[in-house]
Amino acid sequence: MNDTPSTQDLNYQDAVTAVEKTLADLRGCPPKEREQLQADIAQLNEMHDKLTSGRIEIVIFGEISTGKSALVNALIGRQVAEVDVQGGWTQQVWGTVWNGAGYRLPSLEKSEIVIIDTPGINEVGGADRAQLAEVTARQADLILFVTDSDLNDTEYAALVELAAIQKPILFVFNKTDLYTPEVKATLIETLKGRIDGLIPPDHLVLTAADPREIEYATEQPDGSTQSVWKKPESEISELKLLILQTLENEGLGLIALNAAMYAADKSDRISSLRVELRNRQADQVIWTMAATKAVVVAANPIPVVDLLGGLAVDAVMIATLSKVYGLTFTMSQARGLAKTISAAGGIYALGELANYGASFFKLVTGTLGTALTLIPQGAAVGFGSYIIGKSAKHYFEHGGSWGAGSAKSVVKEILATTDKSSVMNHLKDEIRQKLKSNRHSKLGRSDR
């Protein structure tokens, strides 16, 4: 007896590990990120339950009145879905266990098959339903796409979108009892051409899930004939066989691959959200600190102290940014990085020179010079701090390095792509607003 695990078994265990690791990452996110990932956590929990219990999900897609609900009833073997000739009754995604399938995943004896119906892809006002259907398709292990004639533009577009999700699809040509043999043969060839490149040709299967009644002539004892209308049995044996063959060949592998792909999608979602939130938070820190430095430096009535205060603000800004990106810079490291960036961009040589000049002007004129230098000095110094912050952000985005370039090339690129006048105007507005909101500030009162 060979006890060596099969490739499918190993893939299954890897998938369980991948889902559990992604769940741990989701739960370990900072509160702000976790708050926005609640739906993802719930969906991944459901995927974990599905994977560990061996629940196989077969999802049915198609337009209104193609016989999706009738197909569910025929497969299940009893009336579980209402069949409405007007179509469009299915208002949401729902599923039912296929107890009569007679299939269990190897080593998962409690596994089950669930058949899931979805709203018609052409329902009026179906944007939300289409979104729900897409989520369902990404969780599905096997997709049945149902049509009852040649594909129209809406059906073909939906089929292309589903094929892009990279799930196995069985293409079901339903209501075949409505066509003559000649027309049916023509339609089959046409449909094969439509799905070429999207679905393997042997995945096209014919069904008559809810066949129309047929008139039967029966001979009576007296020799006369009597017409009786009867509904034939559903013709779904070919579909059922294809489903079971697919599960027999790939069942464990299907749910393993599906779960691994789903976990990867959620992992990408975490990364994307983290980048978005970090960028937003970092930009807020940069703007706040640049405006703070502008006010601290330019409005300080004591010469030279404003220079020390400005450097301290830059150091605090860099230390704060390091925490946003999961690093921890000491104040000494933050001051060092601020000086490196300033030197790389000539900010001390160009921007801080204006600050020294303004401070010297304060020194020779006393505090009276503060009111005259407030706005231009504040804006110039704030702009320098803004560039330092943007450069530090790049540094932390690359894990504490300058990436493929150098400090000088990064700062040069940021300076070249920054709208200086826009930033300066924004900082001037910030300075005025902060000073006017300070009722103890003489400068604030004089500027009104």
C-alpha positions in Angstrom: 0.0 0.0 0.0 1.4 3.4 -1.0 1.0 6.0 1.8 2.9 8.7 -0.2 0.7 11.8 -0.4 -0.5 12.6 -3.8 0.1 15.9 -5.6 -3.5 16.8 -5.0 -3.1 16.1 -1.3 0.0 18.2 -1.0 -1.6 21.0 -3.0 -4.6 20.8 -0.6 -2.4 21.1 2.5 -0.5 24.0 0.9 -3.9 25.7 0.2 -5.0 25.3 3.8 -1.7 26.8 4.9 -2.0 29.7 2.5 -5.6 30.6 3.6 -4.6 30.4 7.3 -1.6 32.6 6.8 -3.6 35.2 4.9 -6.2 35.1 7.6 -3.5 35.7 10.2 -2.2 38.6 8.2 -5.7 40.1 8.0 -6.3 39.7 11.7 -2.9 41.2 12.5 -3.5 44.4 10.5 -3.5 47.7 12.3 -7.0 48.7 13.5 -7.6 51.2 10.6 -6.7 48.6 8.0 -8.7 45.8 9.7 -11.8 48.0 9.9 -11.8 48.3 6.1 -11.1 44.6 5.6 -14.0 43.2 7.7 -15.8 41.9 4.5 -12.6 40.3 3.3 -12.0 38.6 6.7 -15.5 37.2 6.7 -15.2 35.9 3.1 -11.8 34.3 3.8 -13.2 32.7 7.0 -16.0 31.3 4.8 -13.4 30.0 2.3 -11.4 28.4 5.1 -14.6 26.6 6.3 -15.3 25.6 2.7 -11.8 24.2 2.2 -11.5 22.3 5.4 -14.9 20.7 5.2 -14.5 19.8 1.5 -17.4 21.8 0.3 -17.5 22.0 -3.5 -19.4 24.9 -5.0 -20.8 24.7 -8.5 -22.2 28.1 -9.6 -24.7 28.5 -12.4 -24.7 31.6 -14.7 -26.9 32.6 -17.6 -29.5 35.0 -18.9 -33.1 35.1 -17.7 -35.3 32.2 -19.0 -32.4 30.1 -20.2 -33.6 27.4 -17.7 -31.0 27.8 -14.9 -33.6 27.2 -12.1 -35.0 24.2 -14.0 -31.4 22.9 -14.3 -30.9 23.1 -10.6 -34.2 21.2 -10.0 -33.2 18.5 -12.4 -29.8 18.0 -10.9 -31.0 18.0 -7.3 -33.9 15.7 -8.2 -36.7 17.7 -6.6 -38.3 21.1 -6.8 -36.0 23.5 -5.0 -36.2 26.5 -7.3 -39.3 28.1 -8.7 -39.5 27.9 -12.5 -41.2 31.1 -13.8 -41.8 31.3 -17.5 -41.5 35.1 -17.3 -38.0 34.7 -15.9 -36.1 36.9 -13.5 -37.4 35.5 -10.2 -33.9 34.8 -8.8 -33.2 38.0 -7.0 -30.0 37.0 -5.2 -27.3 34.3 -5.0 -28.5 31.1 -3.2 -27.4 27.5 -3.0 -28.6 24.1 -2.1 -26.8 20.8 -1.3 -26.7 18.2 -4.0 -27.3 15.2 -1.8 -28.0 12.8 -4.7 -24.7 13.4 -6.5 -23.1 10.4 -4.9 -19.7 11.9 -4.7 -17.3 12.6 -1.8 -13.8 14.1 -2.0 -11.1 11.5 -1.1 -10.1 11.8 2.6 -12.9 14.2 3.3 -15.8 12.0 3.9 -18.0 14.8 5.1 -17.6 16.8 1.9 -20.6 17.9 0.0 -21.5 19.5 -3.3 -23.5 22.8 -3.3 -25.2 24.0 -6.4 -25.5 27.8 -6.5 -27.9 29.8 -8.7 -27.3 33.5 -9.5 -29.6 36.2 -10.9 -29.9 36.5 -14.7 -27.0 38.3 -16.2 -29.3 40.5 -18.2 -31.7 41.6 -15.4 -32.7 45.2 -15.4 -30.8 47.2 -12.8 -28.5 44.3 -12.2 -25.3 46.2 -11.5 -25.3 45.1 -7.9 -26.3 41.6 -8.8 -23.4 41.4 -11.3 -21.0 42.4 -8.5 -22.4 39.7 -6.3 -22.2 37.2 -9.1 -18.5 38.0 -9.6 -17.8 37.5 -5.9 -19.6 34.2 -6.1 -17.7 33.1 -9.2 -14.3 33.8 -7.5 -15.4 31.5 -4.7 -16.7 28.8 -7.0 -14.9 25.6 -7.9 -16.8 24.9 -11.1 -19.0 27.1 -13.2 -21.9 26.1 -15.4 -22.7 28.7 -18.1 -26.2 28.1 -19.4 -27.7 29.3 -22.7 -30.7 28.2 -24.8 -29.7 29.5 -28.2 -26.9 31.3 -30.0 -25.0 33.8 -27.7 -25.9 37.4 -27.8 -23.5 40.2 -27.0 -24.4 40.3 -23.3 -23.9 36.6 -22.9 -20.6 36.6 -24.7 -19.2 39.5 -22.7 -20.2 37.7 -19.5 -18.6 34.5 -20.7 -15.3 36.3 -21.5 -15.3 37.9 -18.0 -15.9 34.5 -16.3 -13.2 32.8 -18.4 -10.8 35.5 -17.2 -11.3 34.3 -13.6 -9.5 31.1 -14.6 -12.1 28.6 -13.3 -13.2 25.4 -15.0 -16.4 26.2 -17.0 -18.9 23.7 -18.5 -20.9 25.3 -21.3 -24.5 24.1 -21.1 -26.8 24.3 -24.2 -30.2 23.9 -22.6 -33.7 23.5 -24.0 -32.4 21.4 -26.9 -35.9 19.8 -27.1 -37.2 23.0 -28.6 -35.2 22.5 -31.8 -35.4 20.2 -34.8 -32.3 18.0 -35.3 -31.1 20.1 -38.2 -31.4 23.4 -36.3 -29.9 21.9 -33.2 -26.9 20.6 -35.2 -26.4 24.1 -36.7 -26.5 25.7 -33.3 -24.0 23.3 -31.8 -21.5 24.2 -34.5 -22.2 27.9 -34.0 -21.7 27.6 -30.3 -18.5 25.7 -30.7 -17.1 28.6 -32.7 -18.3 31.1 -30.1 -16.5 29.4 -27.2 -13.4 28.6 -29.2 -10.4 29.8 -27.1 -12.5 30.3 -24.0 -13.8 26.8 -23.1 -12.5 23.4 -24.3 -14.9 21.9 -27.0 -15.5 18.8 -24.9 -16.9 21.0 -22.1 -20.0 21.8 -24.3 -22.9 19.7 -23.1 -26.6 19.4 -24.2 -29.5 19.4 -21.8 -33.3 19.6 -21.7 -33.8 20.4 -18.0 -37.5 21.1 -18.2 -38.7 19.6 -21.5 -42.0 20.5 -23.0 -44.9 18.1 -23.0 -45.2 15.7 -25.9 -48.4 14.3 -27.4 -48.5 10.5 -27.2 -51.1 8.4 -29.0 -52.3 5.4 -27.1 -54.4 2.6 -28.4 -57.6 1.9 -26.5 -59.1 -1.6 -25.9 -61.8 -0.8 -28.5 -59.1 -0.2 -31.1 -59.4 3.6 -31.1 -56.5 5.9 -30.3 -56.4 8.6 -27.6 -54.0 11.5 -27.4 -52.2 12.0 -24.0 -49.8 14.9 -23.3 -46.9 14.0 -21.1 -43.7 15.7 -20.0 -40.6 13.6 -20.7 -37.9 13.0 -18.2 -35.2 15.7 -17.9 -32.2 15.1 -20.2 -29.3 16.0 -17.9 -27.4 12.7 -17.7 -24.6 13.9 -20.0 -24.1 17.0 -17.8 -24.2 15.1 -14.5 -21.6 12.6 -15.9 -19.3 15.4 -17.0 -19.6 17.1 -13.7 -18.8 13.9 -11.8 -15.9 13.1 -14.1 -14.4 16.5 -13.6 -14.7 16.2 -9.9 -13.3 12.7 -9.9 -10.3 13.8 -11.9 -9.7 17.2 -10.3 -12.0 17.6 -7.3 -9.4 18.0 -4.5 -7.1 19.9 -6.8 -10.0 22.2 -7.8 -10.8 23.4 -4.3 -7.1 23.6 -3.4 -6.3 25.8 -6.5 -9.4 27.9 -6.0 -8.6 28.5 -2.3 -5.0 29.3 -3.0 -5.9 31.8 -5.7 -8.5 33.3 -3.4 -6.0 33.7 -0.6 -3.6 35.3 -3.1 -6.2 37.8 -4.2 -6.9 38.8 -0.5 -3.2 39.1 0.2 -2.9 41.5 -2.8 -5.9 43.4 -1.4 -4.2 43.8 2.0 -1.0 45.0 0.2 -3.0 47.5 -1.9 -5.0 48.8 1.0 -1.9 49.1 3.1 -0.1 51.2 0.4 -3.2 53.4 0.0 -3.6 54.0 3.7 0.1 54.6 4.3 0.3 57.0 1.4 -2.7 58.9 2.7 -1.3 59.0 6.3 2.2 59.9 5.1 1.0 62.8 3.0 -1.0 64.1 6.0 2.1 63.9 8.2 4.2 65.8 5.6 1.6 68.6 5.1 1.0 69.0 8.8 4.7 69.1 9.7 5.6 71.4 6.8 3.0 73.9 8.0 4.1 73.5 11.6 7.7 74.1 10.7 6.7 77.2 8.7 5.0 78.7 11.7 7.6 77.6 14.3 10.5 78.9 12.3 9.1 82.1 10.7 6.9 83.3 13.6 9.5 82.7 16.4 10.6 86.1 17.6 13.9 84.8 19.0 16.6 84.6 16.3 18.5 81.3 15.8 16.0 79.4 18.0 13.7 79.2 15.0 16.5 77.4 13.1 16.8 74.8 15.9 13.0 74.4 16.0 12.9 73.8 12.3 15.4 71.0 12.4 13.5 69.5 15.3 10.3 69.5 13.3 12.0 67.8 10.4 13.4 65.1 12.7 10.0 64.5 14.3 8.4 64.3 10.8 10.9 61.7 9.7 10.6 59.7 12.9 6.8 59.7 12.5 7.0 58.7 8.8 9.2 55.7 9.8 6.4 54.4 12.0 3.9 54.8 9.3 5.9 52.4 7.2 6.6 49.9 10.0 10.1 51.1 10.8 11.3 52.9 14.0 13.8 55.7 13.6 15.4 57.3 16.7 15.5 61.1 16.7 19.3 60.9 16.1 18.7 58.7 13.0 15.9 61.1 11.9 18.1 64.1 12.1 20.8 62.3 10.1 18.4 61.4 7.3 17.0 65.0 7.3 20.6 66.4 6.8 21.3 63.8 4.1 18.2 64.7 2.1 18.8 68.5 2.6 22.4 68.2 1.4 21.4 66.0 -1.5 18.9 68.5 -2.7 20.9 71.6 -1.8 18.0 72.6 0.5 20.3 73.9 3.2 22.3 75.7 0.6 19.3 77.3 -1.1 16.2 77.1 1.1 17.8 77.3 4.5 19.9 80.3 3.4 16.7 82.3 3.2 16.0 81.2 6.8 19.4 82.4 8.0 18.8 85.7 6.2 15.4 86.1 7.8 16.9 85.2 11.2 19.7 87.7 10.8 17.1 90.4 9.8 15.2 89.6 13.0 18.5 89.9 14.9 19.3 93.4 13.7 15.7 94.7 13.8 14.5 93.0 16.9 11.1 91.2 16.9 9.7 94.0 14.7 11.3 92.1 11.8 9.2 89.0 12.4 6.0 90.5 10.9 7.8 91.5 7.7 9.5 88.0 7.2 6.6 85.8 8.4 4.9 84.8 5.2 7.9 84.6 2.7 10.2 82.9 5.3 7.5 80.5 6.5 6.6 79.5 2.9 10.2 78.9 1.9 11.1 76.9 5.0 7.8 74.9 4.8 8.6 74.1 1.1 12.0 72.7 2.1 10.4 70.6 4.8 7.8 69.3 2.3 10.6 68.2 0.0 12.4 66.5 2.9 9.2 64.7 3.8 8.4 63.5 0.3 12.0 62.2 0.0 11.8 60.5 3.3 8.5 58.9 2.2 10.3 57.5 -0.9 13.1 56.2 1.3 10.7 54.4 3.6 8.5 53.1 0.8 11.6 51.2 -0.4 12.2 49.6 2.9 14.8 52.1 4.2 16.8 52.6 1.0 16.9 54.9 -2.1 16.0 52.0 -4.4 17.7 52.0 -7.8 18.8 55.6 -7.5 20.6 57.8 -4.9 19.5 60.4 -2.4 20.5 63.1 -4.9 18.6 61.6 -7.8 15.5 61.0 -5.8 15.4 64.5 -4.4 16.1 65.9 -7.8 13.2 64.0 -9.3 10.8 65.1 -6.5 11.8 68.8 -7.0 11.3 68.4 -10.7 7.8 66.9 -10.4 6.5 69.2 -7.6 4.4 72.2 -8.3 6.3 74.7 -6.1 3.9 77.6 -6.4 0.9 75.4 -5.5 2.7 74.0 -2.4 3.9 77.5 -1.4 0.3 78.9 -1.7 -1.0 76.1 0.3 1.5 76.7 3.1 0.8 80.4 3.1 -2.8 79.7 3.7 -2.0 77.3 6.4 0.2 79.9 8.1 -2.5 82.6 8.0 -5.1 80.2 9.3 -3.1 78.9 12.2 -2.0 82.4 13.3 -5.6 83.8 13.0 -6.9 80.9 15.1 -4.4 81.9 17.9 -6.0 84.7 19.8 -2.8 85.2 21.9 -0.7 85.9 18.8 0.0 89.6 18.1 1.0 88.6 14.6 -2.3 86.8 14.1 -4.3 89.9 15.2 -2.2 92.3 13.0 -2.7 90.1 10.0 -6.5 90.2 10.2 
